[in-house]
């Protein structure tokens, strides 16, 4: 019975390959620009093979978007478990996210919002849930270890951090021809931390800034 349908074994693997290649193309060229024909051509497969796994391009965009989200979440969880302090944790997360977005040359967040608003809104909600929880835990840890001031409003600051990180990705306020994403993330992170660190935390922060500049 199974020998008659050997391709059944290939379906999950092929689906993952399609998602991986599509993510690479979407981040490089944009969600709008890349067609199903482009993906099929790049993979050396027929367009019909893609449609076996994804009914249409919207379903493919959705799968790619949330696969990238899950991958980044797993990486962030690993960083949070192993970081020696909350400041190191935030800088490590920043570097990890930038590595995943190093081929992001087409403003995918903007395109996702413009052409796939439903997926964008669902992603934004998932991002908020994840970041709000992890930043709250990080802030609480920082207060306990005297890295962050004990008077900070943890819930408010975690929400402000998400709002800021989301805001710097808005092309209307920070046009990419004037601001590189690495600069924006680095600057906002320092801005955020300087507002809440203790003297002990400031020493750790200055050390990270100095090491990143060298």
Secondary structure by P-SEA (a helix, b strand, c coil): cccccccccaaaaaaaaaaaaaaaaaaacccccccaaaaaaaacccaaaaaaccccaaaaaaaaaaaaaaaaaaaaaaaaaccccaaaaaaaaaaaaaaaacccccaaaaaaaaccaaaaaaaaaaaaaaaaaaaaaaaaaaaaacccccccaaaaaaaaaaaaaaaaacccccccccccaaaaaaaaaaaaaaacccaaaaaaaaaaaaaaac
